[in-house]
Amino acid sequence: MSAEDSTTASRVETSTSRSRYRVDRTVLNWLERRSDTQFVYMMLLPVFALLGTMAIWPLLYTGNISLHADNIAGANPVGEFVGLENYVEILTGQANLQRPFFSLSSPFTSAVPVTLIYTVSAVAVETVLGFAMALILNKEFRGRRWARVALILPWAVPIVIQGMIFYLMFQPSIGFAVGPLNDLGLISTTPLANSRDGLFVAVIADIWKQSAFMALLILAGLQSIDRSLYDVAEVAGASRIQQFRTITLPLVLPALLVALLFRTIGALKVYGLVESTAGCNTVPTLSCLVIDLWSGNRYGSAAAVAFIIAALIGVLLLGYLVQIRQQENGGR
């Protein structure tokens, strides 16, 4: 390459570098002129795009399917547009379902009562046990680190393995839990064969696993409390119960509400634990009903039930968010 060619190439490269520098500076200057709020939203754009692709679009697509009739025998798996007919038939009991959607006369064999009984009983006991364990683990004692590790172990067990553990525990021929509980009159000799006892087994299994989750979230809230508040309360002569009512409970309530929110949502859409213990035929939760309808190629009805679950979770989520906002605003 001649000296003249080398000089020309160097000038072109320099010009390109300057052009890139001007573009970079223009972009940086434009970003610097954005407000903090605008910059935050710009950084969140990839998250919004991912959320729209992975959550919002499937939700809208499912909602569209729920407005179409079931087409079991046809070539097209989704039938004609029927509007809200699927919802009306399901909510009024006219839909042809394997188990009733809602029936107070048979609460242990219909989807909505079973799901609500499961959710209320499991979350209530998990909250009490989790709070108690968090209060204990918040104290200073020898071996506290190992106690926290032991607390996490049940929560770390996969759902299928957890289900098999309780399935074997409540097998009449080999399970050690059937005899004592049957003597107490809590379950029958075949607990996995009837809906009431099967629901009891599923609730116990959920409590065994998820109490640790509640304890961890509540413990995080307890450790954020300033210890000097308790010192002042002791100097003022407050009892342990008074300290708990005026210091611990109000300050840990935001973390407790978050824990309740996560566990309530998880309990309302339970499927794997029920299927791996008593089975969906014995304990027909709402999620079991969705899977059953979908497996039977009844996509419109399955989508409608799924949307009903989403609406129920949305209402509860809104209630929890209102409570959390009130706590953040000082209870106003």
C-alpha positions in Angstrom: 0.0 0.0 0.0 1.4 3.4 -1.0 1.8 6.3 1.4 -1.0 8.2 -0.2 -3.4 5.2 0.2 -2.4 4.9 3.9 -3.1 8.6 4.5 -6.5 8.4 2.8 -7.4 5.3 4.9 -6.3 7.0 8.1 -8.4 10.1 7.3 -11.5 7.9 6.6 -11.0 6.0 9.8 -10.6 9.2 11.8 -13.7 10.7 10.2 -15.7 7.5 11.0 -14.5 7.6 14.6 -15.5 11.3 15.0 -18.9 10.6 13.5 -19.4 7.7 16.0 -18.2 10.0 18.8 -20.7 12.7 17.8 -23.6 10.1 17.7 -22.6 8.8 21.1 -22.4 12.3 22.6 -25.8 13.1 21.1 -27.3 10.0 22.7 -25.7 10.7 26.0 -26.8 14.4 26.0 -30.4 13.3 25.2 -30.3 10.8 28.0 -29.0 13.4 30.4 -31.9 15.8 29.6 -34.4 13.2 30.6 -36.0 13.5 34.1 -35.5 10.8 36.7 -39.0 9.4 36.1 -38.5 9.2 32.3 -35.1 7.5 32.7 -36.7 4.9 35.1 -39.4 4.1 32.6 -36.8 3.8 29.8 -34.9 1.3 31.9 -38.2 -0.6 32.5 -39.1 -0.9 28.8 -37.4 -4.3 28.3 -39.2 -5.6 31.4 -42.5 -4.3 30.0 -41.8 -5.9 26.7 -41.0 -9.2 28.3 -44.1 -9.0 30.5 -46.2 -8.3 27.6 -44.8 -11.2 25.6 -44.8 -13.8 28.4 -47.9 -12.7 30.5 -50.3 -10.2 28.9 -50.5 -11.7 25.5 -51.2 -15.3 26.7 -53.8 -13.8 29.1 -55.6 -12.0 26.3 -55.3 -15.2 24.1 -56.8 -17.3 26.8 -59.6 -14.7 27.3 -60.4 -14.9 23.6 -60.6 -18.8 23.8 -62.9 -18.5 26.8 -65.5 -16.7 24.6 -65.7 -19.7 22.1 -67.6 -22.9 22.4 -66.0 -26.3 23.0 -65.4 -28.3 19.8 -64.4 -31.8 20.9 -65.2 -33.6 17.6 -64.4 -30.9 15.1 -61.2 -30.4 13.2 -60.8 -26.9 14.8 -60.2 -27.4 18.5 -61.9 -24.0 19.2 -65.6 -23.7 18.4 -67.7 -20.8 17.3 -67.9 -17.5 19.2 -70.5 -17.8 22.0 -69.6 -14.7 24.1 -70.1 -15.2 27.9 -72.1 -18.4 27.5 -69.2 -20.6 29.0 -69.1 -18.4 32.1 -72.9 -18.4 32.5 -73.1 -22.2 32.2 -70.2 -22.7 34.7 -71.4 -20.2 37.3 -75.0 -21.5 37.1 -74.1 -25.2 37.2 -75.4 -25.9 33.7 -72.0 -26.9 32.4 -71.3 -30.7 32.0 -68.4 -31.0 34.4 -66.8 -34.1 36.0 -67.3 -32.5 39.4 -69.6 -29.6 40.4 -68.1 -26.2 40.1 -69.9 -24.8 43.2 -72.2 -26.8 45.5 -72.7 -26.1 49.2 -74.5 -29.4 49.6 -71.3 -31.3 48.7 -68.5 -28.9 49.6 -65.8 -31.6 49.6 -66.5 -32.7 46.0 -67.1 -29.3 44.2 -64.2 -27.1 43.0 -64.8 -23.7 44.5 -65.6 -24.9 48.1 -62.6 -27.3 48.1 -60.3 -24.6 46.9 -61.5 -22.1 49.4 -61.4 -24.6 52.3 -57.9 -25.6 51.3 -56.7 -22.0 51.0 -58.2 -20.6 54.2 -57.2 -23.6 56.4 -53.7 -23.9 55.0 -52.8 -20.2 54.9 -54.2 -19.6 58.4 -52.2 -22.4 60.1 -49.1 -21.6 58.1 -49.3 -18.0 59.2 -49.6 -18.9 62.9 -46.8 -21.5 62.7 -44.6 -19.3 60.5 -45.0 -16.3 62.9 -44.2 -18.6 65.9 -41.1 -20.0 64.2 -40.0 -16.5 63.1 -40.3 -15.2 66.7 -38.2 -18.1 68.0 -35.5 -17.7 65.2 -35.3 -14.0 65.9 -33.9 -14.7 69.3 -30.2 -15.2 70.1 -29.5 -18.8 71.0 -26.8 -21.4 70.4 -27.3 -23.2 67.1 -29.6 -20.6 65.6 -27.8 -20.8 62.2 -28.4 -24.6 62.0 -32.0 -24.1 63.1 -32.6 -21.7 60.2 -31.0 -24.2 57.8 -33.3 -26.9 59.1 -36.3 -24.6 58.6 -35.6 -24.2 54.9 -35.3 -27.9 54.2 -39.0 -28.7 53.9 -39.5 -25.7 51.6 -36.7 -26.9 49.4 -38.2 -30.3 48.8 -39.7 -30.5 45.3 -43.5 -30.8 45.1 -43.6 -34.2 43.5 -41.2 -35.7 46.2 -43.3 -34.0 48.9 -46.5 -35.4 47.5 -45.0 -38.9 47.4 -43.8 -38.6 51.0 -47.4 -37.8 52.2 -48.9 -40.3 49.8 -46.8 -43.1 51.4 -47.5 -41.7 54.9 -51.2 -42.1 54.5 -51.3 -45.4 52.6 -53.3 -47.8 54.9 -51.0 -50.7 54.4 -47.6 -49.0 55.0 -48.3 -45.5 56.2 -47.5 -44.8 59.9 -49.8 -41.7 60.1 -53.1 -43.6 59.4 -53.4 -45.5 62.6 -52.9 -42.7 65.1 -55.0 -40.2 63.3 -57.8 -42.8 62.8 -57.7 -43.5 66.5 -58.2 -39.8 67.2 -61.2 -39.8 64.8 -59.6 -37.3 62.4 -59.5 -39.5 59.3 -60.8 -42.8 58.1 -58.8 -46.0 57.5 -58.6 -45.1 53.7 -57.9 -41.3 53.8 -56.7 -41.0 50.2 -59.9 -42.6 48.9 -62.5 -40.0 50.0 -62.6 -36.3 49.4 -62.8 -35.0 53.0 -59.8 -37.0 54.2 -57.9 -36.4 51.0 -58.3 -32.6 51.4 -57.1 -33.0 55.0 -53.9 -34.8 53.8 -53.3 -32.1 51.1 -53.7 -29.3 53.7 -51.2 -31.0 56.1 -48.7 -31.5 53.3 -49.0 -27.9 52.3 -48.5 -26.7 55.9 -45.4 -28.9 56.3 -43.8 -27.3 53.3 -45.0 -23.7 53.2 -44.8 -22.8 56.9 -41.1 -22.3 56.4 -41.8 -19.8 53.6 -44.0 -17.8 55.8 -41.5 -17.9 58.6 -38.7 -16.7 56.4 -40.7 -13.7 55.1 -41.9 -12.8 58.6 -38.4 -13.2 60.0 -37.1 -10.7 57.5 -39.7 -8.2 58.8 -38.8 -8.9 62.4 -35.1 -8.3 61.8 -35.8 -4.8 60.3 -37.3 -3.6 63.6 -35.1 -1.3 65.6 -34.1 -3.1 68.8 -33.9 0.1 70.7 -37.7 0.3 70.6 -37.9 -2.8 72.8 -35.3 -1.3 75.2 -37.5 1.8 75.6 -40.6 -0.3 76.1 -38.8 -2.3 78.9 -37.8 0.8 80.6 -41.4 2.0 80.4 -42.5 -1.2 82.1 -44.3 -2.7 79.1 -45.0 -6.4 79.3 -44.0 -8.9 76.5 -47.6 -8.9 75.3 -47.8 -5.1 75.2 -44.5 -5.0 73.3 -45.8 -7.5 70.8 -49.1 -5.6 70.3 -47.6 -2.1 70.1 -44.2 -2.7 68.5 -43.8 -6.1 66.8 -47.2 -6.6 65.2 -47.6 -3.1 63.7 -44.0 -3.0 62.3 -44.0 -6.5 60.9 -47.5 -6.2 59.4 -46.3 -5.1 55.9 -44.0 -8.1 55.6 -46.8 -10.3 57.0 -49.3 -9.0 54.3 -46.8 -9.7 51.6 -46.3 -13.2 52.9 -50.1 -13.7 53.0 -50.4 -12.4 49.5 -47.9 -14.9 48.0 -49.3 -17.8 50.0 -52.9 -17.1 49.2 -52.2 -16.9 45.5 -50.2 -20.1 45.6 -52.9 -21.9 47.5 -55.7 -20.8 45.2 -53.9 -22.2 42.1 -52.7 -25.4 43.8 -52.4 -28.4 41.5 -49.2 -30.4 41.8 -49.4 -31.2 45.5 -53.0 -32.3 45.2 -52.4 -34.5 42.2 -49.3 -36.2 43.8 -51.1 -37.0 47.1 -54.8 -37.8 46.9 -55.3 -37.0 43.2 -57.5 -34.5 41.4 -60.4 -37.1 41.2 -60.5 -37.2 45.0 -59.7 -33.5 45.7 -61.1 -31.5 42.8 -59.6 -28.0 43.1 -60.1 -25.3 40.5 -56.8 -25.9 38.9 -57.6 -29.6 38.7 -60.8 -28.7 36.9 -58.9 -26.6 34.4 -56.5 -29.5 33.7 -59.4 -32.0 33.4 -61.3 -29.8 30.9 -58.1 -29.1 28.9 -57.2 -32.7 28.7 -60.7 -33.4 27.4 -60.2 -30.9 24.5 -62.7 -28.6 26.1 -60.6 -25.5 25.6 -63.3 -22.9 25.8 -64.6 -24.2 29.2 -61.0 -24.7 30.5 -60.1 -21.1 29.5 -63.3 -19.8 31.2 -62.5 -21.6 34.5 -58.9 -20.3 34.3 -60.2 -16.7 33.9 -62.5 -17.2 36.9 -59.5 -18.2 38.9 -57.5 -15.2 37.6 -60.4 -12.9 38.5 -60.6 -14.4 42.1 -56.9 -13.9 42.5 -57.1 -10.4 41.1 -59.8 -9.4 43.7 -57.8 -10.8 46.6 -54.6 -9.1 45.2 -56.4 -5.8 45.1 -57.6 -6.2 48.7 -54.1 -7.0 49.9 -52.6 -4.1 48.0 -55.1 -1.7 49.6 -54.1 -3.0 53.0 -50.4 -2.7 52.2 -50.9 0.9 51.0 -52.8 1.8 54.2 -50.0 0.4 56.3 -47.5 2.4 54.3 -49.6 5.5 54.9 -49.7 5.0 58.6 -53.0 3.2 58.7 -55.0 6.2 57.2 
